[in-house]
Amino acid sequence: MLGTLLVQSARAQPITLANAGFEANIAPPGGYTILVPTGWTLHDPAGIIDGSSDAVGAINASGPNTFFPGGAPEGNQAALIYLAGDRGAGEVGLRQSVSATLQTRTRYTLTVEVGNIASGFGPPGNTYYNLDGFPGYRIDLFAGATLLARDANSMGATIPEGEFRTTTLEVEIGQSHPALDQPLSIWLVNLNQAGPANAPGIEVDFDDVRLLATPLPECPADFDGDGVVDFFDYDAFVRCFEGSGCPPGTTADFDHDGTVDFFDYDAFVVAFETPC
C-alpha cells in the first residue's frame, strides 16, 4: 500500500490586471465610447485606427439593446474593436503588460470572455449597424517577447450572434524557461478577416480578463491539495476524470495536452505511484 507522503500545497493566485472588465471608461447604456481603454495599449501594426470607421473603445451592454441582449459577462461593459473602414487590411488589438514576471514551477491560466456582437441600432442618431458575421480573434499570453500560450480563433465559428463565450489558455512552467523573470503581457486581437457584404464581420468584443498563477505542487499526485498524497487524491482524480466534479484549480487533463483521455489517467497513476 502506498505510504502517506507530506507535500507542499498551493492554490491559484490572481494576478492584478488594470481595467480587466473595461468598466473604467463609462459609455451610456446601450452605447459606446471611442478611446483606448484605461490600462491597455493599442496594437495597430497597419495603422488603420482612425477613431470612426475603425476604432477601439468600450461598449455598455446594460439596458435594452440588440447588440448583447444578455448583457456583458462581468459588470456592464466590454472592450470593442470595430473595423468597418479597412476590412481585411490587418489585425488590431489591445495589450497589457502586468507587474508579474514569469516564474518557475508555476501554472498560468488566462481566461477571457469573447463576444460576437449582433446587428442593431445605436448612436449616433439611432444608426443601424450590420454586425453580422465574425472577423476572428486571437488571444496571446507572452513573457517578454516569448509566446507562452495562444488561442487563434478556436471558437470563431461557434459564438452565437449577440453572445459571449469563455476561452481559457493554460501553460505550465517547469524548473527552467528562457523567458524567466520577463514581464507577462496579454493580447486581445481582432483578426479582421473580412466576410461577405451581408455578414461583413466587423467587430470583436472582450470582457472579464483573468490571469491566475498556481504554484505547482511538489507532488502532482496531491490532487485534492491537502498536503498529503493518499487514496483521497486517487478518489478525487477518478471523480474529476468521470465528470463528477474536480477540486478547485484542477482539471482531469493531467498531462495538459488539451484533451481528457486515458493518457491522463495513466499519467496520474504514474505520479501517484512515484515517491515525491
N, C-alpha and C positions, 0 to 999 in steps of 0.2 A: 504494500500500500504506500502511496506517495506520502512522504513526510510533510508536515506543515512547514512552510517557509515564510519568513518575515520579509516583506518588501516595502519599498517606499511608495506611497500612494499620492497621486496628484490629480488635480481637476483642471478643467479648462478655465482659462482666464481671458476675459475680453480685453482686446487692445483698443485703446481710445482712438476714436476717429472724430474728425471735425465735421459737423453737419451731416451725419450719417443718414438722417432721414429727410434731409433737404427742407427742413422747416424754418431755416434762418432767414430766408428771403420771402416775405409773405406776398402771395398772389391773392386776388379776390376769389371767393368761392366760384368754382366752375371756370375760372380764368387762369391766366398765366402771367409770369413776369420774365422779361428777357435780360439775362445777365449771366456771368459765370458764377455759379453758386459759391457762397462763402465756404472757404476751406478747400476748395477744389481748383485745379488749374486746367486751362483749356489745352486740348490736344487737337491740333488742326494742321497737319503737315502740308495739305494742299492750299491752305489759306483761303478757304471758301466761306467762313463765317462772316456774315455782313450785318447781323442783328435784325434782319427782317425775313427774307425768304430762306435764309439759312441762319439758324440761331440755336443757342443753348439757354436754359433757364430752369424755372420751376413751374409746375402746374398744380393747381389746387383742385383736388378731386372731391372736396366736400360739397354738400348741397346738390340739388338736382343737376345732372349733366349727363350727356350721352357719351362722353369720352371714356369715362370709367364709372359706370353706374354703381359698382360695388365699392367705390372709394379707393383710397390708397391703402396699401398693406399696413403701413405704420404712420400714425398721425394723419394729416390732411394732404400732404404734398408729396410730390415725386420730382425727380430731375427729368427734364426733357432735352432731347437732342433732335431738332427738327431741320430736315434738309430737303426743302422743296425746290430751291432755285438751282442747285447743282447736283441733281440726282445722278448717281453713278460716278461722281467726279473725285471720290476719295473719302476715306473714313474721317470721322470726327469723334472726339471723346472727351471725357473728364478724367483727371487723375489726381491722386492724393498720396503724398509721402507721409508716413507716420513716424513718430519718435522711436518706435520699437525697431530693433535690428534683429537680423536672423541669428538664431541661437541653435546650438547643438541639442540633440535628443529632444526635439520638440515637434509636435504635430500642429500645423497651421490649417485652420478651417475658415474659408471665406464663403459667406452666404450673401446672396443678392437677390432682390425681387426684380424681375424683368417684365416690363409691361408692353403690350401691343395695343396702342390707343385705337379707339373706334372713331369712325367718322361722326361729325356733328357740327352744331352751330356754336360759335364763341366770339369773343371780342377780336377786333373792333367791329361794331355795328352788326352784331349777330351774323357774322360771316360764316358761310358753310365751308367746312374743311373736309375734303375727300382724303381720309387717312386709312382707307382700306389697304390691305397688304402689309408686308413687314420687310424692312430693309436688312434685317440680320443684325446680330450683336456679337460682341466679344468681351469677355471679362478676363483680366490678367492679374496675377499676383507676381510681383517682382521683388527681388532683393538686389538693390543697386541696379545694374544692367542685366542681371541674370533672371530669366523667366523661370519661375517655380511651378506655376500651375496656370492652366488656361481652359476656358470654355469657349470654343469657337462656334457659337450659334447652335448648340446641341438641341435647344428647344424651339428654334426659329419656326419650324413648320407646325408646331403643336400649340402655341399660345393662342387662345381664342381672342377675337377682337373684343377690346374693352376690358381685358383682364390681365392680371399679373400671374407669373409663375416663379417658383423658387429654384434657383440653381446653387449648388454647393461645390466648391473646389477644395480639395484636401491634398496636403503634401506632408510627408514625414522627413525630418532632417535627422540623420544619424550622428555618429561621433565626429564627422568632419564634413565640410562643404566648402567649395571655393568662394562662396559669397558670404561666409560668416562675418557677422558684425556690420554688414551692409544694411542701410535703411530699407524697410519694407514699403512697397507702394502698390496701390490699387488702381486699375484702369477700367473704365466703363466706356465702351465704344459702340457707336452706330456704324455698321459696316457700309452703309449707303449703297446697298445693292438695289438698283432701280427695278421696279416691276412694270407691268403694262399700265396703260393710261387709266383703266378702270380700277386698278389696285396698285397705285404707284409705289407704296412702301416708303413713307417719308420719315416717320418718327419712331424712336425707341425711347422708353421711359424706364428709369431705375429708381428703386427705393430700398430703404431699410438695409443698408450695407453693414455687415457684421464680420469682424475678424477675431477669431479665438486662437489662443496659443495654449496647447496642452502639453506639459512636460511628459515625456514618455516614461512609463514606469520601469524600474529596474527589471521587473519580470512582466512581460506582456501577458502571461497567463493569469495575472491578478485581474481577472476580467470584471469583478464586481468592485474593485478599487478599495477594498477594506484593509489593505496592507498585508494580507495573508493569502498564500496560494493553497487552496484546498478544494474539496469537491463542491463547495458552494459556487466556486468560479466555473467549474465544469457545467453544473446545472444552469448557471446564468447564461453561459455561452450557448448551450443547447436551446434554451428558451428563445434567445435572441435569433439564433440560426433558423428556428422554426417559425419565427414571426410572432412570438408571444410577448414581445417587449424586451428592449435592451436597457442595461444600466445607463444612466446619463453619461453622455460623452463617448459612448462606444457604438460599434457597428459590427454586424456579422461579417462584413468584408474584412476579415482578419489579415489577409495578405495585401490589402489596399490596392487591388488591381482593377477596381471599379465594378466587379461582379461578385455576387454572393453565390458560391457554389461549393462543391465538396473539397476543392483545394483549400478553401478557408477552414473547413472542418479539420482536414489533415494538418494544416499549419498550426491550428490551436492545439491539437493533440500533441504534436511535437514540442511545442512550447510548454505545455502542461507537464510533459514527462522529462523536460530538461531542467536540471538544477540551476538555480539562479546564483 
